[in-house]
Amino acid sequence: MAVAALPATVIHLEDSVTTRFSVPYGFRSAGDLLLERLLSGGRVE
């Protein structure tokens, strides 16, 4: 039996200076993470 799970989402507010943020769960490698930066006007970087 398989159980579907939604991916965990973590949101950090940034100050354009900070480059390190915590992730409150384990992951095997950096490639397992998807990072997006939401800019003003809704543009994603």
Residue frames as a rotation matrix with the C-alpha (Angstrom) as fourth column:
MET 1
0.582 0.813 0.000 0.00
0.813 -0.582 0.000 0.00
0.000 0.000 -1.000 0.00
ALA 2
-0.513 -0.750 0.416 1.38
0.755 -0.626 -0.197 3.41
0.408 0.213 0.888 -0.96
VAL 3
0.393 0.560 -0.730 0.73
0.802 -0.597 -0.026 6.63
-0.451 -0.575 -0.683 0.90
ALA 4
0.142 -0.299 0.944 0.98
0.722 -0.621 -0.305 9.85
0.678 0.724 0.127 -1.10
ALA 5
0.212 -0.139 -0.967 2.54
0.820 -0.513 0.253 12.81
-0.531 -0.847 0.005 0.66
LEU 6
0.931 0.068 0.358 2.76
0.250 -0.834 -0.492 16.44
0.265 0.548 -0.794 -0.29
PRO 7
-0.047 -0.999 0.025 6.27
0.707 -0.051 -0.705 17.86
0.706 -0.015 0.708 -0.40
ALA 8
0.288 0.064 -0.956 7.18
0.879 -0.415 0.237 19.90
-0.381 -0.908 -0.176 2.67
THR 9
0.327 -0.132 0.936 7.37
0.536 -0.789 -0.299 23.65
0.778 0.600 -0.187 2.13
VAL 10
0.090 -0.365 -0.927 9.52
0.905 -0.358 0.229 26.04
-0.416 -0.859 0.298 4.15
ILE 11
0.561 0.129 0.818 9.27
0.546 -0.801 -0.247 29.80
0.623 0.585 -0.520 3.68
HIS 12
-0.070 -0.638 -0.767 11.96
0.914 -0.349 0.206 32.23
-0.399 -0.687 0.607 4.83
LEU 13
0.967 0.233 0.101 11.79
0.253 -0.912 -0.323 36.00
0.017 0.338 -0.941 4.60
GLU 14
0.137 -0.989 0.047 15.18
0.990 0.138 0.023 37.29
-0.029 0.044 0.999 3.48
ASP 15
0.667 0.022 -0.745 16.97
0.274 -0.937 0.217 40.59
-0.693 -0.349 -0.631 3.79
SER 16
0.955 -0.298 0.003 19.13
-0.061 -0.204 -0.977 40.43
0.292 0.933 -0.212 0.63
VAL 17
0.159 -0.933 0.322 22.19
-0.943 -0.240 -0.229 39.78
0.291 -0.267 -0.919 2.82
THR 18
0.037 -0.082 0.996 21.60
-0.674 0.734 0.086 36.40
-0.738 -0.674 -0.028 4.51
THR 19
-0.141 -0.164 -0.976 22.74
-0.926 0.371 0.071 33.42
0.351 0.914 -0.204 2.45
ARG 20
-0.874 -0.158 -0.460 22.07
-0.012 0.953 -0.303 30.53
0.486 -0.259 -0.835 4.89
PHE 21
-0.074 0.910 0.407 18.69
-0.947 -0.191 0.256 29.28
0.311 -0.367 0.877 6.03
SER 22
-0.730 -0.157 0.665 17.73
-0.482 0.809 -0.337 26.28
-0.485 -0.567 -0.666 8.13
VAL 23
-0.244 0.662 -0.709 15.72
-0.632 0.445 0.634 23.35
0.735 0.603 0.310 6.77
PRO 24
-0.179 0.192 0.965 13.73
-0.975 0.099 -0.200 21.65
-0.134 -0.976 0.170 9.58
TYR 25
0.801 0.393 0.452 13.82
-0.349 0.919 -0.182 18.12
-0.487 -0.012 0.873 8.12
GLY 26
-0.101 -0.915 0.391 16.41
-0.121 0.401 0.908 15.68
-0.988 0.044 -0.151 6.82
PHE 27
0.887 0.256 -0.384 17.41
-0.413 0.065 -0.909 15.22
-0.208 0.964 0.163 3.18
ARG 28
0.707 -0.604 0.369 20.05
0.567 0.795 0.214 13.10
-0.422 0.058 0.905 1.47
SER 29
-0.424 -0.866 0.264 21.73
0.871 -0.309 0.382 15.70
-0.249 0.392 0.886 -0.74
ALA 30
-0.576 0.152 -0.803 21.39
-0.058 -0.988 -0.146 19.32
-0.815 -0.038 0.578 -1.81
GLY 31
-0.945 0.195 -0.261 19.93
-0.261 0.025 0.965 18.07
0.195 0.980 0.027 -5.10
ASP 32
-0.558 0.777 -0.292 16.87
0.807 0.590 0.029 16.90
0.195 -0.219 -0.956 -3.15
LEU 33
-0.207 0.443 -0.873 15.92
0.531 -0.698 -0.480 20.54
-0.822 -0.563 -0.091 -2.45
LEU 34
-0.087 0.236 0.968 14.10
0.901 -0.396 0.178 22.92
0.425 0.887 -0.178 -4.77
LEU 35
-0.334 -0.115 -0.935 14.81
0.652 -0.745 -0.141 26.56
-0.681 -0.657 0.324 -3.97
GLU 36
0.012 0.373 0.928 12.92
0.860 -0.477 0.181 29.48
0.510 0.796 -0.326 -5.44
ARG 37
-0.736 -0.230 -0.636 13.25
0.524 -0.789 -0.322 33.18
-0.428 -0.570 0.701 -4.74
LEU 38
0.195 0.891 0.410 10.02
0.974 -0.223 0.023 35.13
0.112 0.395 -0.912 -5.08
LEU 39
-0.842 -0.537 -0.052 10.71
0.538 -0.843 0.001 38.74
-0.044 -0.027 0.999 -6.03
SER 40
-0.385 0.718 -0.580 8.37
-0.057 -0.646 -0.761 41.70
-0.921 -0.260 0.290 -5.95
GLY 41
-0.196 0.418 -0.887 5.83
-0.951 -0.302 0.067 41.59
-0.240 0.857 0.457 -8.72
GLY 42
0.656 0.554 0.513 5.56
-0.502 0.828 -0.252 37.81
-0.564 -0.092 0.821 -8.41
ARG 43
0.499 -0.556 -0.665 8.68
-0.658 0.257 -0.708 37.00
0.564 0.791 -0.237 -10.47
VAL 44
0.917 -0.229 0.328 10.42
-0.063 0.729 0.682 33.78
-0.395 -0.646 0.653 -9.44
GLU 45
0.381 -0.879 -0.288 14.20
-0.884 -0.255 -0.392 33.54
0.272 0.404 -0.874 -9.61
